Amino acid sequence: MAARTQQLRQHIEALIRRDAAKRSLAVDERALRRRVDDYYLPMFRWTTEVVEAAQKKQGDTKRCVCIGLSCPQGGGKTTASMYMQEALALMGKKCAVMSLDDVYWKYEQQVALAKANPGNPLLQYRGNPGTMDVPFLMDLVQECKTSTAEIALPRYDKSQFSGRGDRAPLSEWDRKQGPLDVLLMVDFILVRIRN
């Protein structure tokens, strides 16, 4: 376990340095070590324990485990999920990352929802509960948990329609080959889904 932790630490530190270099930022080595040791490594350890326990319990080492990563906006969910995906790959696990931002209703449906609820300011724009296509999300989670084929992961283009947004064309969606070991669901608002 110590060798795996050291390998993982070095890998995550290299990812952080790579990202800092892309933005021409200096790296504070002490702060880097604290962030890796206090934040990313415990998160990764917990995730791998959950995945291994769930797969062992199901008796299927290829069953996809869905894990939600939630914290306030600007809290580092996207960065953490990116590092988690790369760290899981290093350990031989296939992982996809999906944000709830990517399953907002299509533009036409957003407009219809707003018109049908003129007195509810929370439904006039995307971003609040009720503005996500939950049936689409549930179908997608089920596909990620069961498919052995290529899985298309939606992307949402927030720049469309003067910032109102719309689902990106299928040609712009990310693709992952199933079966997946882990699906990381990222957003500031998540619910627990049981099956």
N, C-alpha and C positions, 0 to 999 in steps of 0.2 A: 504493500500500500504506500509506503514511503517513497519508493521509486516512481510509482504512478503519480503521486502528488507532486514530486519534484519535476517530473516531465510536464505535467499539466501547468505548474507554476511558470516554467520557462516558456511554454507555448503561449499562455495568456499574456505574460509580460512582453513577448515578441509582438503579439497582436496590438497591444496598447502602444508600444513604441512605433510600430508601423503606422497606426492611425495618427499618432502625434506628428510623425514626420510628414504625412500627407498634408497636414494643416500648418506645417512649419512651427510647431509648438515645442518648447523645451520640456524634457521629462524630469521631474523631481523623483529621483530613485527611491528615496525613503517613502514618499507618498505613494509611489507606484507599488512598492512592496506591501504597504498597509492595505491598499485597495484590493490587491490580489488576495492577500492572506485573510483579510477581514470580511470581504464581500464576495468575490468571485469563487474562490475555492470552497467556502462553505455552501454556497448556492449549488455549485457543481456536485459536491459530495451528496448533498440532499437529493438532488435530481437523479443521480445515478442510483442511489439507494431505492428511491421510489420506483424507478423504471425496472430495476432488477427484481425487486419484491413483487411488483405487479405481474411481470412476465413469469416469474416462478409460480406465483399463486394460480395463474391461468394455465400453467403447464405449457405455455407457448412462448418461446423466446423471440418470436417475431411479431407479437401483438403490440400494436402501437399504444403508447400511453400519452394521454392528453394532459398537459400541465399548463395552468394559467399563471402568468406573471403580471402582477398588478401593483401599481403604485401611482402616486400623483403625477400629473403631467410634468415633464422635465426631470423626472426622478432617475432616468437612466435605463428604462425598460428596453428600448431599442438597442442600445449599446450592449447591455447584459445579454439579451437574447442572441445577438450576433456572436458574441464571444462564446456563449453556451453552445450554439450550433457548431462552431468550429472546434470547440473542446470535445463535444460528443463525437464528432467525426474522427478526431484523433484517437478516440477510444473504440472506434469501429461501429458507432451507432449512427443510423440514418435519421436525420432530424429536419423538420420543416418548421418555419416560423410564420405565423400569420397574425396580423393585427386586426382587431375588430373594426378599425378604421376602413379596412378593405371590404367590409360587407355592409356598408351603408346602402340604403335603398338607391336604386338607379334614379337619375334626375327626375324623370317623369313621375315616378312613384313618390319622390320627396315632395314635388309640387302638389300632387293629389292629396297627400297626407296633410300638408299645410292648409290647403283649401278646405278639407273636410273638418279641420280643427282650428278655425280662425281665432278662437278665444284662448288657445293654448300656446303661449309663446315658446314653450319647450319643443314644440313640434314644427315650428316654422323653418328651422334650419337643421342640418345634420349635426350630430354630436351628442345628443341626449338619448336616454333610453326611449325606445319607440321609433328611432330613426334608422335602426339596423334591420336588415332582412334576416330575421331569425330562422325561418324555414330553410333559406339558402345556407345559412351558417351551419345548421344541424345536419343538412345533407352533406356538406363539405367535411365536417368533422367525421361523420360516418364513413365517407369515402377515404379519408386519411387513415382511419383506424382499420380499414378492411382491404383496401385495394392493393393489388400487386402490380398494377399497371402504372403508367405515368399519371401523375396527379397535377392538375392545373390549379394554382393558388391565385386567387383574385388580387388585383391591385386597384386602388381607387385614386383617381386623378382629381385632387382638390382644386386644381386651377381651372377646371371646366366651368362653363356657365357663370362667369364673373365671380368665381370663388364658391359657388354653391356646390360644385363638384358633380362627378358622375363616375360610374364604374368604368375602368379602363377597358379598351377592347381586349378580347381573348388573346390576341397575338402579343400583348404586352404583359400577360400574366407570367409569374414564375412557374417553373415546372420542377417536380421532384419525382423520382422513380420510386414506386412502392416496392415492397412493403416498408413502411416507416417504423422506426422504433419509438420516436418521440415527435409529438406535435406540441410546439410551444405557442400558446395563445397569449397575445400581448395586448393590454389596454389598461386604462385607468379605472375601468368599470368592468368587472367580470362576475359571473355567477357560477355556482358549482353545478355541473351537469352530471347526472348519474345515468347509467344504462343497465 
